[in-house]
Amino acid sequence: MTAFHSSPRMLGQKQDKFWLTVGLCALTAALIFLPFYLLDGGFFHYAGDFNSQQISFYRYMNGFLKGAGYPTGYGGVKNTFSWATDLGSGTMNAYSFYLYGSPFFWFSLLFPQNWLPYLMVPLLVLKFAVAGGGAYLYLRRYVQNQNYAVLGAVLYAFSGWGLYNIFFNHFIDVLALFPWMLWALDETIYERRHGWFAFWVAVNLLNNYFFFAGQAVFLDWMTRVKESPLLGILLGLSMTMVVQSSSATIALLQNVARQAGPDGIHSVLGLAGAVPVLLGDNIGTTVTALLACIGQGKDAARAALAHSCFNLSGSLLAAVLLPWFVRLVELISPKGPELEVISRQIANAHTAFNVCCTLLWLPFLPWMVRLVCALVPEE
């Protein structure tokens, strides 16, 4: 054990080249982006999602968190609901996946909102520099000549994966932060310094909280809901409350359901296990509506309550009639091996839930209106 812990100890290096590596990666990134930066007049326009989402998302969120609302020209609404996002969406629902966990986004809050389109390149340069610095710290332990650690760090920072995923700007956050966790793990193993590892694990989990919550925590729970419908409902509810997107949790549910169980033939989850999670998703999405109605007036609050009433009552009824609801979904879904049709079955279950709830509530709409008006009176 002693030999294992003492084996890779800096291998006789004399001069640290950390800042050289950081500067070299920053300079390389700056040279890559400089021609585009100059041609676009201080902007960096790439393609697709980078132009239509990444730039505007940084700008919107900078204003929302500072209470400034939309950028100039979008009506100056000072709240947390954006009519400029899709058909209208709350900021938590729309932007949390991209920005809330990113330390680079929180750093960008130091700057005015109207600077953000011009700051995309400096932020990318910073990310590549951080990626190179972390990779150098990790690699230097395993080489005698630190120049090789510098070379490896630069190759890591500007790998094909990293350069391609500039298109998805928030992916570069992962490239930047991951090697720091590897370095901290080595510090824990070889130097008995545990604090840095705990810190960098927390930073990486927060930065990737969507995938951490969806993959590391909930995947294990999902495999157990087949035997406990109540656990499935609670799981779907908590997932949607965390990620603030029922469509994202349904997509995750479909991915899990496509995994083979121990027999290699049937789904690890099955339709009977997936439906309770789906019902929980529908309950959890009411939280999004309730958050979105904050500060929007009485009509918005009534609409959110009507949505909550619709989903809660429908989910309760479907849970009580679960075996029959599952059978209905099987009847309206294509036939075939379970692993091939389970995703379509889940999609059909979601559609059937909403259609059935709508048909059931149509005769009772006057009573729903009276209920929400009583809960949110004029005075």
ABEGO torsion letter per residue (X at the ends): XAAAAAABBGGGBABBAAAAAAAAAAAAAAAAAAAAAAAAGGBBBBBEAAAAAAAAAAAAAAAAAAGAEBBBGAGGBBBABBAABEAEBBAAAAAAAAAAABAAAAAAAABBAAAAAAAAAAAAAAAAAAAAAAAAAAAAAABABAAAAAAAAAAAAABAAAAAAAABAAAAAAAAAAAAAAAAAAAAAAAGBAAAAAAAAAAAAAAAAAAAAAAAAAAAAAAAAAABAAAAAAAAAAAAAAAGBAAAAAAAAAAAAABBBAAGABBAAEAAAAAAAAAAAAAAAAAAAAAAABGAEAAAAAAAAAAAAAAAAAAAAAAAAAAAAAAAAAAABBBEBAAAAAAAAAAAAAAAAAAAAAAAAAAAAAAAAAAAAAABBAX
